[in-house]
Amino acid sequence: MSDRSDTKKFPEGFYWGAATSSFQTEGGIENMDWAKYAREGRVPEIGNACDFYNRYESDFDIAKQLGHNCHRISIEWSRIEPVEGTFDEKEIKHYLDVLAALRARHIKPFITIWHFTLPLWFSESGGFERKDAPEIFARYCGYVAKKLGNDCRHFATINEPLPYASNGWRRGTWPPFKKWPGIDRIGVPGYKNPHSSKHDVSWRNILRYFRVLKQLAKAHNLAYDEIKKNAFGAEVGIVHHVVLFHANANPINKLLAWFMNWHWTHQLMGRIHHKCDSIGVNYYMHKKFGDTATYEKTDMGWDVYPEGLCNALLLVKRYGKPVWVAEAGVADAADSIRADYIKRLIRCMHVAMEKGVDVRGFMYWSLLDNYELAHGYTKKFGLVEVDFKTQERKIRPSAYVYKEIIEHNGLVD
């Protein structure tokens, strides 16, 4: 282990790993909203995805080979509660087996109870527009916690409520495809859906969007209590996607950045932080008002700006909670920038920690190439390349760079 003074070391026991989500990797899920819309041609077909449902043990072997000591998974709601109020014990057993496979490899599990997809019975009856949606969601979370709480001690209720609401009720790129009039004039790279041409475009969707955000916050708060009741002592949080808004010296631009950070991050966190034991932060993009710089682009069309992770973490420092980098990664099919991107992310995470952010772990998105939502299988985030026809796995060179960082528990400049 290097003792050079420029080595950026991390605390003993720091967690390093990667993340996956159920419907983006498992395959074979047909009774949920994204699968229905795939059958209708409004989102890309999902099919077998990475067949992670059957191959999780060999995939965890890869994670172990790469030095990971933690892994973030999600639970597929439509598997657990295929009919309203009816829970499938066979699927609970499956996820218990997944957790056992992680434990056998000394990999700490992090569970996200809900990662975007809805059972058809819920989505077709209104989803999070239903008045009783928070109570329905909390019931589901309580059940999962009761069944899995002895095998996992860290739960996140919801993955990325802001992108979920924004893409579903503002931009119309994800189910239920509701869209604000004129929203396309405000461009966000990487969030277009070339498959769906049917949108519900209405001014009412503005009100629906803000109502759904309130519903999601209430759902988290109720779920927090249910998880605590059913998995005593478990750590419970949420995973928030921080889009970093910043600005040049222009006062108007600074005001714009302040307002957007309030809208995107602090409006939500102000409603839920008292029901969070920790906060998961996802980081992928930034918007600098008055910016004249030219950036290299990822395969998603996003700026290559991993340095934004530092200020993204500092944005949540005010809430005084332990923080996990629950996702951060880059779409890079050629694997030409990923290694450098990871090193820069981790360097900036270290700076945030030096400034007082209590960061406990880092999970790269994603362990595997997977179904990247409206982009289908065209965007490659994985440390591990997946051939979706043969299901062959191939570890990318950048994964070994990350492994070296993990083995040193630090980063040498």
C-alpha positions in Angstrom: 0.0 0.0 0.0 1.4 3.4 -1.0 2.3 5.9 1.8 2.8 8.8 -0.6 1.5 12.1 0.7 -0.6 12.6 -2.4 -2.6 9.4 -1.8 -6.2 10.3 -1.1 -7.2 7.8 1.5 -10.7 6.8 2.6 -11.8 5.8 6.1 -11.3 2.2 7.2 -14.5 0.3 6.4 -15.5 2.5 3.4 -17.8 0.7 1.1 -17.0 0.3 -2.6 -19.2 -1.4 -5.2 -21.7 -1.0 -7.9 -25.4 -0.9 -8.5 -28.1 -2.7 -10.5 -31.8 -2.4 -10.7 -34.3 -5.3 -11.0 -36.2 -4.6 -14.2 -33.2 -3.2 -16.0 -31.2 -6.5 -15.5 -33.5 -9.4 -14.4 -35.5 -10.0 -17.6 -38.8 -11.9 -17.8 -41.0 -9.4 -16.1 -44.3 -8.9 -18.0 -46.8 -7.7 -15.5 -45.6 -4.1 -15.1 -46.0 -0.8 -16.9 -42.8 -0.6 -18.9 -43.3 -4.2 -20.2 -46.8 -3.3 -21.3 -45.6 -0.1 -23.1 -42.8 -2.1 -24.7 -45.4 -4.5 -26.1 -47.2 -1.4 -27.5 -44.0 -0.1 -29.1 -43.8 3.0 -26.9 -40.5 2.0 -25.2 -37.8 -0.4 -26.3 -38.4 -4.1 -25.8 -37.0 -5.5 -22.6 -36.9 -9.2 -23.1 -34.4 -11.2 -21.0 -32.2 -8.1 -20.3 -29.1 -9.5 -18.6 -30.9 -12.5 -17.3 -29.7 -11.4 -13.9 -32.7 -13.2 -12.3 -31.0 -16.5 -13.1 -27.3 -15.4 -13.3 -27.0 -13.2 -10.1 -24.5 -15.6 -8.5 -22.0 -15.6 -11.3 -22.5 -11.8 -11.6 -21.7 -11.4 -7.9 -18.6 -13.6 -8.5 -17.5 -10.9 -10.9 -18.2 -8.2 -8.4 -16.2 -10.1 -5.8 -13.3 -10.6 -8.3 -13.3 -6.8 -8.8 -12.9 -6.2 -5.1 -16.4 -4.9 -4.4 -17.6 -5.1 -0.8 -21.1 -3.7 -1.3 -23.8 -3.9 -4.0 -27.0 -2.1 -4.5 -30.0 -4.0 -5.8 -33.7 -3.2 -6.2 -36.8 -5.3 -5.6 -39.3 -5.7 -8.4 -42.7 -4.6 -7.0 -44.7 -6.4 -9.7 -43.0 -9.7 -8.7 -43.7 -9.2 -5.0 -47.3 -7.9 -5.3 -48.6 -9.2 -8.6 -52.2 -8.6 -7.5 -53.2 -5.8 -5.2 -52.9 -7.0 -1.6 -51.6 -10.4 -2.6 -47.9 -11.1 -2.0 -45.8 -13.8 -3.7 -43.8 -15.8 -1.2 -41.9 -17.5 -4.0 -40.5 -14.2 -5.2 -39.6 -13.2 -1.6 -37.6 -16.5 -1.4 -35.8 -15.5 -4.6 -34.7 -12.2 -3.2 -33.6 -13.9 0.1 -31.5 -16.2 -2.1 -30.0 -13.1 -3.8 -29.1 -11.6 -0.4 -27.7 -14.9 0.8 -25.4 -14.9 -2.3 -24.1 -11.5 -1.4 -23.5 -12.4 2.2 -21.6 -15.6 1.1 -19.2 -13.3 -0.8 -18.9 -10.8 2.0 -20.6 -8.1 0.0 -22.9 -5.8 1.9 -26.4 -5.5 0.4 -28.2 -2.2 -0.1 -31.8 -2.5 -1.2 -33.8 0.0 -3.1 -37.4 -1.1 -2.6 -38.8 0.7 -5.6 -36.9 1.6 -8.8 -39.3 3.2 -11.3 -41.6 0.3 -12.5 -45.2 -0.2 -11.3 -47.3 -3.4 -11.2 -50.1 -3.2 -13.8 -52.8 -3.2 -11.2 -51.3 -0.1 -9.7 -50.4 1.8 -12.9 -53.7 1.1 -14.6 -55.6 2.4 -11.7 -53.8 5.7 -11.6 -50.4 5.0 -10.0 -49.1 7.8 -7.9 -52.0 10.0 -9.0 -54.2 7.8 -6.8 -55.2 9.5 -3.6 -54.2 6.4 -1.6 -51.0 5.8 -3.5 -48.7 6.7 -0.5 -50.6 4.2 1.8 -50.4 1.5 -0.9 -46.7 2.1 -1.4 -46.0 2.1 2.4 -47.8 -1.2 2.7 -45.6 -2.8 0.1 -42.4 -1.4 1.7 -43.5 -2.7 5.1 -44.0 -6.1 3.7 -40.6 -6.2 2.0 -38.9 -4.9 5.1 -40.6 -7.6 7.3 -39.5 -10.4 5.0 -36.0 -9.1 4.1 -35.1 -7.0 7.1 -33.1 -9.8 8.9 -30.9 -10.2 5.8 -30.4 -6.5 4.8 -30.0 -3.6 7.1 -30.0 -0.7 4.6 -33.1 0.2 2.7 -33.9 3.1 0.3 -37.6 3.6 -0.3 -37.5 5.3 -3.7 -35.0 5.7 -6.5 -34.9 9.2 -8.0 -38.3 10.7 -7.4 -37.5 13.8 -9.4 -36.5 12.1 -12.7 -39.5 9.7 -12.3 -42.0 12.6 -12.0 -40.2 14.8 -14.5 -40.0 12.2 -17.3 -43.5 10.9 -16.6 -45.4 14.1 -16.1 -43.4 16.9 -17.5 -41.4 15.6 -20.5 -43.6 12.6 -21.4 -40.6 10.4 -22.2 -41.5 7.7 -19.6 -44.8 6.2 -18.5 -47.4 7.5 -18.2 -46.2 9.8 -21.0 -47.8 13.1 -19.8 -46.2 16.2 -21.1 -46.3 20.0 -20.6 -47.1 22.1 -23.6 -43.9 23.6 -25.1 -41.6 21.7 -22.8 -39.4 20.5 -25.8 -38.0 24.0 -26.0 -36.1 23.4 -22.8 -33.6 20.7 -23.9 -32.2 18.1 -21.6 -29.8 15.8 -23.5 -30.2 12.1 -23.1 -33.9 12.2 -22.0 -35.6 11.9 -25.4 -37.7 8.9 -26.2 -37.6 8.1 -29.9 -40.1 5.3 -29.5 -43.1 7.0 -28.1 -45.1 9.3 -30.3 -48.2 9.3 -28.2 -48.3 11.9 -25.4 -51.0 13.4 -23.2 -50.1 17.0 -23.7 -52.0 19.2 -21.4 -51.6 22.3 -19.1 -53.2 20.1 -16.4 -50.0 18.0 -16.4 -48.2 20.9 -14.6 -50.5 20.5 -11.6 -50.3 16.7 -11.9 -46.5 16.9 -11.8 -46.4 18.8 -8.6 -49.1 16.6 -7.1 -47.1 13.5 -7.9 -44.0 15.0 -6.3 -46.0 15.6 -3.1 -47.4 12.1 -3.3 -43.9 10.6 -3.6 -42.7 12.6 -0.6 -45.7 11.4 1.5 -45.1 7.9 0.2 -41.5 8.0 1.4 -42.5 9.3 4.8 -45.1 6.7 5.4 -42.9 3.9 4.1 -40.1 5.0 6.4 -42.4 4.4 9.4 -43.5 1.0 8.0 -40.0 -0.1 7.4 -38.9 0.9 10.9 -41.8 -1.0 12.3 -41.1 -4.2 10.4 -37.3 -4.1 10.3 -36.3 -2.7 13.7 -33.0 -0.9 13.7 -32.6 -0.9 9.9 -31.2 2.2 8.2 -33.7 3.8 5.9 -33.2 6.6 3.4 -34.0 7.7 -0.2 -32.0 7.9 -3.4 -32.0 11.4 -4.8 -30.6 12.2 -8.3 -28.8 15.6 -7.9 -28.7 17.6 -11.0 -26.1 20.2 -10.1 -27.2 23.8 -11.1 -24.5 26.4 -10.9 -23.6 29.7 -12.6 -21.0 32.2 -13.6 -20.6 35.5 -11.8 -23.7 37.0 -13.3 -26.2 37.7 -10.4 -29.2 36.7 -12.5 -27.6 33.4 -13.4 -26.7 32.8 -9.7 -30.4 33.4 -8.8 -31.5 30.9 -11.5 -29.1 28.3 -10.2 -30.3 28.9 -6.6 -33.9 28.5 -7.7 -33.3 25.4 -9.7 -31.3 23.7 -6.9 -34.3 24.6 -4.6 -36.8 23.1 -7.0 -34.8 20.0 -7.9 -33.2 19.1 -4.5 -34.3 21.2 -1.5 -38.0 21.2 -2.2 -38.0 17.4 -2.0 -35.5 17.0 0.8 -37.2 19.6 2.9 -40.3 17.4 3.0 -38.5 14.1 3.8 -35.1 14.7 5.5 -36.6 14.1 8.9 -37.6 10.6 7.8 -34.1 9.7 6.4 -31.4 8.0 8.4 -29.1 8.5 5.4 -29.3 10.0 1.9 -28.3 8.3 -1.3 -27.0 10.7 -4.0 -27.0 9.9 -7.7 -25.0 12.2 -9.9 -24.7 12.3 -13.7 -25.2 15.8 -15.0 -25.0 19.5 -14.4 -26.2 22.8 -15.8 -24.1 25.9 -15.5 -26.0 29.1 -16.3 -23.9 31.5 -18.4 -21.4 28.7 -19.2 -19.2 29.3 -22.3 -17.0 26.2 -21.8 -17.0 23.3 -24.3 -17.2 19.9 -22.8 -16.4 16.4 -24.1 -19.7 14.4 -24.3 -20.6 11.0 -23.0 -22.6 8.5 -25.2 -25.7 10.0 -23.5 -24.8 13.4 -24.9 -24.2 14.7 -21.3 -21.2 16.8 -20.4 -18.1 15.0 -19.1 -18.1 16.8 -15.8 -17.5 14.4 -12.9 -16.2 17.3 -10.9 -19.8 18.2 -10.2 -20.1 15.4 -7.8 -18.3 17.4 -5.1 -20.9 20.2 -5.1 -23.7 17.7 -5.6 -22.7 16.1 -2.3 -22.2 19.5 -0.6 -25.8 20.4 -1.6 -27.1 17.7 0.8 -24.6 18.4 3.6 -27.1 20.8 5.2 -29.3 17.9 6.2 -26.7 16.4 8.5 -27.1 12.8 7.4 -24.6 10.1 6.4 -24.4 10.0 2.6 -23.9 7.2 0.0 -23.0 7.8 -3.6 -25.7 5.4 -4.7 -25.0 5.9 -8.4 -22.5 7.7 -10.5 -21.2 6.5 -13.9 -20.7 7.1 -17.5 -22.1 5.8 -20.8 -19.0 4.9 -22.8 -19.3 1.9 -25.2 -15.6 2.3 -26.2 -14.4 2.3 -22.6 -12.2 5.2 -23.6 -13.1 7.7 -20.8 -14.6 5.5 -18.0 -11.4 4.9 -16.1 -10.5 8.5 -16.0 -14.1 9.5 -15.2 -14.2 7.1 -12.2 -10.9 8.5 -10.9 -12.2 12.1 -11.2 -15.5 11.2 -9.5 -13.6 9.6 -6.6 -11.2 12.5 -6.3 -14.1 14.9 -6.1 -15.9 12.8 -3.6 -12.8 12.9 -1.4 -12.8 16.7 -1.6 -16.4 16.8 -0.5 -15.5 14.6 2.5 -12.6 17.0 3.4 -15.3 19.7 3.4 -17.4 17.8 5.9 -19.7 15.6 4.0 -20.1 12.3 5.8 -19.8 10.0 2.8 -19.9 6.3 3.7 -19.6 4.5 0.3 -19.5 4.7 -3.5 -21.4 2.6 -5.9 -20.7 2.8 -9.6 -23.6 2.7 -12.1 -23.7 0.0 -13.3 -22.1 -3.3 -12.7 -23.5 -4.6 -16.0 -24.6 -3.1 -19.2 -28.4 -3.1 -18.9 -31.7 -1.8 -20.2 -31.2 2.0 -20.0 -34.9 3.0 -19.9 -36.1 4.8 -23.1 -32.7 4.1 -24.7 -33.1 0.3 -24.4 -29.7 -1.5 -24.8 -27.9 1.2 -26.8 -26.1 2.9 -23.9 -23.3 1.1 -22.1 -22.7 2.1 -18.5 -21.4 -1.3 -17.3 -18.1 -2.1 -15.7 -18.9 -5.4 -17.4 -19.9 -5.6 -21.0 -22.9 -7.8 -21.8 -23.7 -9.5 -25.1 -27.5 -9.5 -24.9 -27.8 -12.3 -27.5 -25.4 -14.8 -25.8 -25.4 -13.4 -22.3 -21.6 -13.5 -22.3 -20.0 -11.2 -19.8 -16.7 -9.4 -20.4 -14.9 -7.3 -17.8 -13.9 -3.9 -19.2 -10.4 -2.6 -18.6 -11.8 0.4 -16.6 -13.2 -2.1 -14.0 -9.7 -3.0 -13.1 -8.7 0.6 -12.6 -11.6 0.8 -10.1 -10.5 -2.4 -8.5 -7.0 -0.9 -7.9 -8.6 2.1 -6.1 -10.7 -0.3 -4.0 -7.7 -2.4 -3.0 -5.8 0.7 -2.0 -8.9 2.2 -0.3 -7.6 5.4 -1.9 -6.5 7.2 -5.0 -3.0 8.0 -6.0 -2.5 11.1 -8.2 
